[in-house]
Amino acid sequence: MKKNMSNTDKLIRLVIALLIAILFFLDVITGTLAIVLGIVAVALVITSLLNFCGVYAILGISTCKTK
């Protein structure tokens, strides 16, 4: 897998995942919405850690600066 995410992109994804987690633990989101957003948050964290986004690869997008 070739990197296709910049540091800014990774930071934004991690902040969104953290926000979802905070809303879940404060019981702002519950039920089915909490489950769906939890799955989204996990996906955001995984893609951030791998520096690779499958959707970006399919669309031919890369926010990573090439050297």
C-alpha positions as CSV (number, residue, x, y, z in Angstrom):
1,M,0.0,0.0,0.0
2,K,1.4,3.3,-1.0
3,K,0.8,6.3,1.3
4,N,-1.9,8.6,0.1
5,M,-2.7,10.7,3.2
6,S,-1.0,13.9,4.4
7,N,-0.3,14.6,8.1
8,T,-3.1,17.2,8.1
9,D,-5.6,14.6,6.7
10,K,-4.5,12.2,9.4
11,L,-5.0,14.8,12.1
12,I,-8.5,15.7,10.9
13,R,-9.5,12.1,10.9
14,L,-8.2,11.5,14.4
15,V,-9.9,14.6,15.8
16,I,-13.2,13.5,14.2
17,A,-12.8,10.0,15.7
18,L,-12.0,11.5,19.1
19,L,-15.1,13.8,18.9
20,I,-17.3,10.7,18.1
21,A,-15.8,8.9,21.1
22,I,-16.5,11.8,23.4
23,L,-20.1,12.1,22.2
24,F,-20.6,8.4,22.8
25,F,-19.2,8.4,26.3
26,L,-21.2,11.5,27.2
27,D,-24.4,9.7,26.0
28,V,-25.1,12.3,23.4
29,I,-25.3,9.7,20.7
30,T,-26.9,6.3,21.5
31,G,-28.5,3.3,19.8
32,T,-28.0,2.6,16.1
33,L,-26.4,6.0,15.5
34,A,-23.8,5.3,18.1
35,I,-22.9,2.0,16.5
36,V,-22.7,3.4,13.0
37,L,-20.6,6.3,14.1
38,G,-18.4,4.0,16.2
39,I,-17.6,1.9,13.2
40,V,-16.8,5.1,11.2
41,A,-14.5,6.3,14.0
42,V,-12.7,3.0,14.1
43,A,-12.3,3.2,10.3
44,L,-10.9,6.7,10.6
45,V,-8.4,5.7,13.2
46,I,-7.2,2.7,11.2
47,T,-6.8,4.7,8.0
48,S,-4.9,7.3,9.9
49,L,-2.5,4.8,11.4
50,L,-1.9,3.1,8.0
51,N,-1.5,6.4,6.1
52,F,-3.7,4.8,3.4
53,C,-7.3,5.4,2.4
54,G,-9.0,2.9,0.1
55,V,-11.5,5.4,-1.1
56,Y,-8.7,7.8,-2.0
57,A,-7.0,5.0,-3.9
58,I,-10.1,4.2,-5.9
59,L,-10.7,7.8,-6.8
60,G,-7.0,8.5,-7.5
61,I,-6.7,11.1,-4.8
62,S,-3.5,11.6,-2.8
63,T,-3.0,14.3,-0.2
64,C,0.5,13.0,0.6
65,K,3.3,15.1,-0.7
66,T,5.6,13.0,-2.9
67,K,9.4,13.4,-2.6
